Amino acid sequence: MGRNTRAAAAVAVTIAGAAIAGCSGSGTHGSPPTTSTANRAGQAQAAPTESNPPGDIPDNQVYVPYRPAGGSFNGFTVKVPEGWARTVKGDTTTFTDKLNTVTITSAPASAAPTTASVDATVVPELRARTPKFAAPKVSEVTRHAGHVVLLTYRGDSAKDAVTGKVVRDAFERYAYYRSGHEVNLTLTGPVNADNVDPWRIVSDSVTWR
């Protein structure tokens, strides 16, 4: 091979190498990335799906006044969550939705309940009929209707007829009294549910007529 031929071949190799390097070094001319920067930014900005933990009452829940129509005493009203299923049995009315329950009971009483009387009479009764009854605590609190006795405790729910599951429940039992009548308001929901505000709305809504 002559000198001129070898020189021409070297120049051709050099040009080809430069062309290959130029193609491989540019992201514009190479293969497109699997995930674009725009897509990644869009994914990062997407709002997460919101959901309430089991038993949480929604913040937008509407409450409506309820007044017992019959029974031994109907001289009061209480706000209950709108749309919950209602069951009436004698002097007891129950409102239920999924894992939460509001139970309202009225009865004649010779004297106002006290922390001592609730601890001595109500706690043993509930312990006998509540599965895995635990952590009873009796105190006096103030609500719109005045001073009331609050009993908090925990227990197992009844077994679900469909799933067979049992839920560990937290209970708040408020005892109100006026003019020879006692009204008991029991609020029940799973122990992990955050229903502080809804239960405060209901327990603070009892109004004597």
Secondary structure as GFF3:
##gff-version 3
##sequence-region A 1 209
A	DSSP	alpha_helix	3	24	.	.	.	ID=ss1
A	DSSP	alpha_helix	37	45	.	.	.	ID=ss2
A	DSSP	beta_strand	63	66	.	.	.	ID=ss3
A	DSSP	beta_strand	76	81	.	.	.	ID=ss4
A	DSSP	beta_strand	85	89	.	.	.	ID=ss5
A	DSSP	beta_strand	92	97	.	.	.	ID=ss6
A	DSSP	beta_strand	100	108	.	.	.	ID=ss7
A	DSSP	alpha_helix	115	117	.	.	.	ID=ss8
A	DSSP	pi_helix	118	122	.	.	.	ID=ss9
A	DSSP	alpha_helix	123	129	.	.	.	ID=ss10
A	DSSP	beta_strand	134	143	.	.	.	ID=ss11
A	DSSP	beta_strand	146	156	.	.	.	ID=ss12
A	DSSP	beta_strand	168	178	.	.	.	ID=ss13
A	DSSP	beta_strand	181	190	.	.	.	ID=ss14
A	DSSP	alpha_helix	196	203	.	.	.	ID=ss15
A	DSSP	beta_strand	207	208	.	.	.	ID=ss16
###
